[in-house]
Amino acid sequence: MPLVAAAVCPHPPLIVPELAGAAAGELDDLRAACDAALARLLAAGPDELLLVGSGPESRTFGSADSGSLRGYGLDRSIRLWKINCAGVEILPLSLTIGAWLLGRTGTELPRLARSVATDATPTECAELGAALAAGSERRTAMLVLGDGSACRGVKAPGYDDPRAEAYDEGVARALADADAEALLGLDPVRSAELKVAGRAPWQVLAGAVRATGGDWRGDLTYHQAPYGVAYLVASWERQ
């Protein structure tokens, strides 16, 4: 499959301005970085889009499936793509936010979504990525959703952990360098201890890129931890 490009974005619910309310402006830079990464993704000329994010289990979703933000205080359903009677409101948060981000672009490209279990092993993630890379003959661009550690300070969701900053810096370097092997080397146990939501999806990306082959260029465009959670935005493009 011609995997032609990938974008990595986080999936905090507060990225949706209607949910953030008065605090919406605090993530304006993050929204802009995600918008720019998706613009680059679409500029690669894909025929289809594949969203990959973490969830309670590894599974495939249909183009008419949707997700909800009701659990976060906003009575809103976000559909992945098409509207038809076969759709189910079942997308996990990661893919719900991914669908929302893609909706901002106005693209009409076909799209599917795949969740990867949060506790999937690096080998399982790499194998899933390789299977996705072999699963289509169309030019495919991948939107990968995942947050870094949630332990960056005493007000962070996971409280403060002195290991968190170094972990996030390592991920940032790997994303900047399009270093698939470094992502595949992330330790699942430490990632879980630091409440990292992006480990498994990043490793799926790494497996897909490794299986696709060729030279890849990375560009890290955002790396901040505004609420004690590391948010990273990056673009990977095949050279």
N, C-alpha and C positions, 0 to 999 in steps of 0.2 A: 504494500500500500504506500502510496506516496504521502507519507506524513510530511507536510511541507512547513509547518510552523506550530508553535505552542505559545500560549500565554499562561502565566501563573498569577493568580489573584487570590486574596484572602476572602473570607465570607462572613464578616461580622454583621449581625442584623442591623446595627446602627448605620451601616453604609446606605441604607434606604432612608432618604430624608424625612419622609412622612412618619417613620418610626422614631427617628432621632429627635424630632421636634426642635426645640430651641437649641439643642446641641448639634444640629445638622452641620453647621459651618465648621465644626472641629475636624470633620473628615472630608472637607472639600478637596484637599490635596490628594487624598487616597482615591476618591472617586475620579479625579482627573487622571491619575496615573493608570487606573484600571481602564478608563475610556481610551486612553492613548494606546495601551497594550492591545486592546481589542481592535483598534483601528489598524495597528500593524498586523494583527492576525488576519484580518480580512484583506489587507493589501497583498498578502501572499497568494491570493487567488484560489482559495480552496473551493471544492465542490460541495463539501459538507462539513459540519462542525460536530465535534464530540466533546461532551462535558464529562469530566472525571472528578469525583469528590468523595469524601469519606461518608460512611453510613454504618448502620448497625450490621449490615450484611453486604456481601458482594452480589450485585444483581444488575440487570439491564432494565432501563425504563423506556417506555414508548414516547413517541413525539408528542402525543396528546396529554401525557401525564402532567401533573402540576404539583406545586407545593404551597404551603400556607405559612403566613407570619402571625397567625392568630395567637400562637403560644408566646409571642413576644410583644403583644399588645396592639397589633395592627390587623384589623379584620380584612385581610386581602389575600386572594389566591393568585399565584403566579404560574402561568402555564409555560411549559417548556417550548412548545412551538404551535402546532395546529390544534384547532378546536374540533373535537368530534365526541360522539357518545362513548367511545372506548376509553377515554382518559380517566385516570384515577388521581385523587389528591394524595400523593404518596411520596413525593420527592423529599429527601432529607434536606436539612438546612443548607448544606454546602451547594447542592444542585439547585435549590430554590434561589439562592443569591446569584448563582451563575446564570440562571435563566433570566433573572432581573437585569443583570449586567448586559447580557446579550440583547435584551429587549430595548435597552437604551440606544443601541446602535442602529436600529431600524432594519437590520438585515433580514432577508427572507430566505436565506440559505437553510436547507434541511438540517435538522440536528437530532442527535440522540444523546442519551446520558447513561453513564455507568457509575455505580457506586462501588467502592472497595471497602471491605470491612476494616474498621479501625484497628483491629488486632491481627490483620493479615501479616504474614511473615514477609521479609524482604524478597525471599525467593518466590512466594506466591504473587507478590506485587509485580516483580519482574516478568514472571510468566504471563500474568494478565496483560501487562503492557505489550509483550511480544505477540500475544494472541490478538490484541486490538490492532497491532501494526499489520497483521496478516489478514485481518478480517474484511478489508474493503479494497477495491481496485480504484476507488475515486480519490482525488486529491483531498486529503483530510487535514484539518487544523484542530488542535486540541486545546480546550480551555480547562486548566487544572486549578481546582479550588482547594486552598488549604492555609490555615493559620500556623504561625510559629508557636513558640512557648507561651504559656499563659502565666508565667511566674516572674515577671519583670517588675518587682517592687512589692511593697507591703500592701498596696491596694489592688494588686492583680488578682484575678479570679483564683489562681492557685497559690497566692501569697508569694513571698520572695524566695527565690532559690538562686544561690550564687552561680550555679552551673548554667543558668538559662541564657545569659548574654553570650557566652562562648558558643553555646549550641547554635543560637540564632546567627551568629557571625559566620559559623561554618556553613550553614545553609545558604546564607547570603553569598558567600564566595562561590559555592557550587552553582547557584543560579546565575551568577554573573559570568561564570566561566563555561556554562553549559556542560558541567562536569557530572555526567550520568553516574560514574562509578562512586563519586563522593556521596551522591544522594542514596545510592544503593547501600552504602556503608553506614547509614544512620541506624543507630541501635534502637530497636522497638521498645525495649524496657526503659531506657533513659527517656525516650520520646514520650512514653506514657507518663512517666514520673513528672515530666515538665509540662504535661497536658498539651502536647503538640497535636493539632488536628490535621496537619498537612503531611505528616511523614508517609503514610501509605499512598496517597495520591501522587506525591512527588516521586515515589519509587516506581509507580506505574508509568509515569512520564519517562523516567530513566530507562525502564525496560523497553518501552516503545521506541525510544531514540536509539538505544543500543541495537535493537533488532532491525531498525530501519537502516542504520549505517550512515556513512558519509560524515562530512565535517559540519559541525553545528556552532553557531555563534550565540552567546548569551549576552543579555543586557539587563542589569538590575536597575530599576528606575525608582523604586520606593522601598525603604526599610526603616520603619519607625515602630514604636510601641506606645501609642498614645494612651491606652487604657491598661497598661501592664501586659498586653498581648502583642506579640510581634506580628506585624503585617508586612508582607513582602510582595512586590509586584515585579515580574520579569518577563522578558520576551526571549524566546529561543527561535532562531531561524536557520534553516538549512542553507549552507553556503554552496 
